[in-house]
Amino acid sequence: MNITSYSRQQIQEGLDKARERHEGVNDHIRLLFTPEEINEDNFERACDIYSRLDMSNYDTVVIVESYDEKLDKKLPMASNSFFETPLGKVPVNDYMRNEFCDEDDDFFIHDEAFTKNISLFQQLMFLQTLSDDFKALSVQIADPDPAIVKEIGYVLEEVLVSRSALLIFCCDLNNDRKSEFEKIVKMVESQNESGLMNYLNSGDSHIEGTTSFIAGIIVANKWKLDLHFLRGKYEDYSGSLLTGYADHQKVIFS
């Protein structure tokens, strides 16, 4: 059972509780790394990062996730005019969707990878609890080719660098993969992007949503953001070890 079965009150209570555990709202967050599936196992961890957001800082949220199968349309975006969850409707930023298509030939308005089970709807449940005044855009990566993954990272960075937009990258690394997580963190901290990309593209990693994670790292590096993955004092959390956020403040792997 995932978060789409939760009420607004349940989510709000989770967010309120999370705010009591950390320093509060962070106005400098530009992107999040979130679990692909948000459920009772990782709900607290997801509440932690979402509770740091002030949604008045963003007019659009772009949710990026990996698609398990390779498609001819490498970077599909749903054609919807709105996305609907049990908490209501969220309008799509059609202008930005068309801008992505104009920017690069691999972006398509295409529904083949769009289903009710994608992570988009689970992320929207948090966002709708926080705000009723934002637009959304769904981007799926339907080709594992490293060149395509780099391409989406560069396009996102270029189009959104001066926009009031929040980027959400959906990916998972199981909580029992701590040694792999430490390896990834070490490469991130040392800014060893080539080593990280080689490792993630080798097939040795146990990350689910690898292409989405790589795209997020590319954007964070391009924008010179500081990455914060939840660890240390959060060891009692379960769920994806990659849950975190990126901002313009000092690097802290908390």
C-alpha positions as semicolon CSV with decimal commas, in nm:
position;residue;x (nm);y (nm);z (nm)
1;M;0,000;0,000;0,000
2;N;0,159;0,329;-0,108
3;I;0,097;0,689;-0,019
4;T;-0,190;0,732;-0,267
5;S;-0,410;0,558;-0,009
6;Y;-0,318;0,815;0,260
7;S;-0,543;1,105;0,354
8;R;-0,429;1,466;0,344
9;Q;-0,443;1,467;0,724
10;Q;-0,214;1,163;0,753
11;I;0,042;1,325;0,525
12;Q;0,017;1,660;0,703
13;E;0,072;1,492;1,039
14;G;0,380;1,319;0,900
15;L;0,517;1,649;0,770
16;D;0,450;1,827;1,100
17;K;0,626;1,553;1,295
18;A;0,924;1,566;1,060
19;R;0,963;1,942;1,107
20;E;1,015;1,881;1,476
21;R;1,323;1,670;1,395
22;H;1,519;1,913;1,180
23;E;1,600;2,281;1,139
24;G;1,282;2,367;0,948
25;V;1,211;2,514;0,605
26;N;1,505;2,558;0,368
27;D;1,453;2,830;0,106
28;H;1,759;2,722;-0,094
29;I;1,649;2,373;-0,206
30;R;1,652;2,325;-0,584
31;L;1,609;1,950;-0,614
32;L;1,507;1,638;-0,424
33;F;1,598;1,270;-0,449
34;T;1,293;1,069;-0,345
35;P;1,192;0,700;-0,332
36;E;1,016;0,570;-0,643
37;E;0,748;0,415;-0,424
38;I;0,654;0,592;-0,102
39;N;0,492;0,359;0,151
40;E;0,482;0,288;0,525
41;D;0,844;0,169;0,515
42;N;0,991;0,498;0,395
43;F;0,715;0,748;0,475
44;E;0,910;0,914;0,759
45;R;1,218;0,952;0,542
46;A;1,013;1,109;0,261
47;C;0,836;1,339;0,509
48;D;1,176;1,461;0,624
49;I;1,276;1,605;0,287
50;Y;0,934;1,728;0,180
51;S;0,882;1,906;0,513
52;R;1,183;2,126;0,435
53;L;1,011;2,284;0,133
54;D;0,842;2,622;0,113
55;M;0,630;2,569;-0,196
56;S;0,585;2,944;-0,247
57;N;0,942;2,935;-0,384
58;Y;0,834;2,728;-0,686
59;D;0,576;2,779;-0,957
60;T;0,651;2,446;-1,128
61;V;0,767;2,105;-1,010
62;V;0,937;1,874;-1,263
63;I;0,925;1,508;-1,162
64;V;1,180;1,283;-1,333
65;E;1,169;0,905;-1,317
66;S;1,316;0,607;-1,497
67;Y;1,108;0,378;-1,717
68;D;1,199;0,008;-1,704
69;E;1,166;-0,058;-2,077
70;K;1,346;0,102;-2,368
71;L;1,115;0,297;-2,597
72;D;1,159;0,469;-2,933
73;K;1,057;0,795;-2,763
74;K;1,353;0,827;-2,532
75;L;1,228;1,109;-2,307
76;P;0,847;1,096;-2,308
77;M;0,627;1,350;-2,134
78;A;0,258;1,282;-2,075
79;S;0,014;1,480;-2,289
80;N;-0,222;1,551;-1,999
81;S;-0,348;1,901;-1,929
82;F;-0,360;1,807;-1,560
83;F;-0,261;1,525;-1,326
84;E;-0,515;1,396;-1,076
85;T;-0,462;1,225;-0,740
86;P;-0,706;1,153;-0,455
87;L;-0,622;1,505;-0,331
88;G;-0,735;1,675;-0,652
89;K;-0,599;1,805;-0,981
90;V;-0,265;1,968;-1,058
91;P;-0,232;2,165;-1,385
92;V;0,050;2,079;-1,624
93;N;0,297;2,344;-1,733
94;D;0,231;2,310;-2,106
95;Y;0,462;2,598;-2,199
96;M;0,758;2,434;-2,028
97;R;0,671;2,095;-2,180
98;N;0,685;2,245;-2,529
99;E;1,005;2,425;-2,440
100;F;1,173;2,095;-2,360
101;C;1,059;1,956;-2,696
102;D;1,198;2,262;-2,876
103;E;1,525;2,235;-2,688
104;D;1,606;1,875;-2,779
105;D;1,483;1,621;-3,034
106;D;1,465;1,334;-2,783
107;F;1,188;1,495;-2,575
108;F;0,841;1,393;-2,693
109;I;0,487;1,456;-2,576
110;H;0,396;1,089;-2,568
111;D;0,186;0,867;-2,338
112;E;0,327;0,517;-2,393
113;A;0,510;0,511;-2,059
114;F;0,238;0,695;-1,866
115;T;0,036;0,475;-1,626
116;K;-0,146;0,522;-1,297
117;N;0,134;0,338;-1,116
118;I;0,420;0,576;-1,194
119;S;0,595;0,761;-0,915
120;L;0,462;1,098;-1,026
121;F;0,132;1,050;-0,844
122;Q;0,301;0,957;-0,517
123;Q;0,521;1,267;-0,522
124;L;0,219;1,484;-0,601
125;M;0,045;1,368;-0,283
126;F;0,313;1,540;-0,075
127;L;0,322;1,847;-0,295
128;Q;-0,056;1,890;-0,287
129;T;-0,054;1,867;0,091
130;L;0,199;2,149;0,098
131;S;0,039;2,372;-0,166
132;D;-0,258;2,413;-0,399
133;D;-0,082;2,664;-0,624
134;F;0,177;2,504;-0,852
135;K;0,207;2,337;-1,191
136;A;0,374;2,004;-1,261
137;L;0,557;1,829;-1,542
138;S;0,635;1,459;-1,574
139;V;0,949;1,345;-1,758
140;Q;1,039;0,978;-1,797
141;I;1,373;0,837;-1,907
142;A;1,295;0,545;-2,137
143;D;1,647;0,472;-2,264
144;P;1,943;0,371;-2,042
145;D;2,198;0,502;-2,296
146;P;2,444;0,718;-2,096
147;A;2,437;0,977;-2,374
148;I;2,060;1,016;-2,333
149;V;2,091;1,042;-1,955
150;K;2,357;1,313;-1,986
151;E;2,140;1,487;-2,241
152;I;1,840;1,514;-2,011
153;G;2,063;1,638;-1,729
154;Y;2,208;1,913;-1,947
155;V;1,868;2,017;-2,087
156;L;1,708;2,032;-1,742
157;E;2,000;2,238;-1,615
158;E;1,989;2,480;-1,907
159;V;1,612;2,532;-1,924
160;L;1,549;2,553;-1,550
161;V;1,858;2,730;-1,416
162;S;1,682;3,068;-1,388
163;R;1,330;2,936;-1,328
164;S;1,136;2,908;-1,003
165;A;1,124;2,532;-1,046
166;L;1,178;2,236;-0,813
167;L;1,325;1,920;-0,962
168;I;1,238;1,580;-0,814
169;F;1,439;1,272;-0,914
170;C;1,286;0,935;-0,821
171;C;1,527;0,655;-0,729
172;D;1,587;0,389;-0,463
173;L;1,877;0,219;-0,290
174;N;1,761;-0,032;-0,031
175;N;1,846;0,042;0,331
176;D;2,062;-0,271;0,360
177;R;2,298;-0,149;0,085
178;K;2,495;0,079;0,316
179;S;2,836;-0,015;0,178
180;E;2,727;0,077;-0,174
181;F;2,575;0,400;-0,043
182;E;2,905;0,493;0,125
183;K;3,088;0,424;-0,201
184;I;2,852;0,653;-0,391
185;V;2,874;0,925;-0,125
186;K;3,253;0,916;-0,136
187;M;3,252;0,972;-0,512
188;V;2,997;1,252;-0,479
189;E;3,194;1,426;-0,202
190;S;3,518;1,404;-0,400
191;Q;3,336;1,531;-0,712
192;N;3,449;1,219;-0,897
193;E;3,171;1,243;-1,155
194;S;3,343;1,024;-1,415
195;G;3,406;0,747;-1,159
196;L;3,049;0,770;-1,037
197;M;2,906;0,754;-1,388
198;N;3,127;0,459;-1,480
199;Y;3,016;0,273;-1,169
200;L;2,646;0,347;-1,215
201;N;2,657;0,256;-1,584
202;S;2,850;-0,067;-1,520
203;G;2,544;-0,257;-1,401
204;D;2,706;-0,331;-1,064
205;S;2,488;-0,085;-0,875
206;H;2,169;-0,191;-0,698
207;I;2,002;0,148;-0,746
208;E;1,653;0,136;-0,892
209;G;1,593;0,437;-1,112
210;T;1,963;0,470;-1,193
211;T;1,906;0,697;-1,492
212;S;1,699;0,937;-1,285
213;F;1,966;0,945;-1,013
214;I;2,242;1,015;-1,265
215;A;2,041;1,297;-1,422
216;G;1,993;1,451;-1,078
217;I;2,364;1,433;-1,000
218;I;2,444;1,602;-1,332
219;V;2,207;1,889;-1,260
220;A;2,333;1,926;-0,902
221;N;2,693;1,945;-1,026
222;K;2,610;2,191;-1,303
223;W;2,432;2,419;-1,057
224;K;2,710;2,368;-0,797
225;L;2,456;2,250;-0,541
226;D;2,540;2,081;-0,213
227;L;2,392;1,734;-0,166
228;H;2,246;1,618;0,164
229;F;2,146;1,251;0,195
230;L;1,971;1,152;0,518
231;R;2,207;0,949;0,736
232;G;2,383;0,967;1,072
233;K;2,121;1,084;1,320
234;Y;1,854;0,945;1,086
235;E;1,974;0,584;1,107
236;D;1,639;0,479;1,250
237;Y;1,478;0,567;0,915
238;S;1,400;0,283;0,675
239;G;1,361;0,299;0,300
240;S;1,585;0,434;0,027
241;L;1,929;0,551;0,137
242;L;1,936;0,798;-0,152
243;T;1,657;1,012;-0,008
244;G;1,787;1,368;0,015
245;Y;1,794;1,720;-0,119
246;A;2,034;1,965;-0,283
247;D;2,076;2,333;-0,204
248;H;2,326;2,617;-0,220
249;Q;2,452;2,580;0,136
250;K;2,754;2,408;0,286
251;V;2,792;2,036;0,214
252;I;2,663;1,822;0,501
253;F;2,594;1,450;0,475
254;S;2,380;1,471;0,788
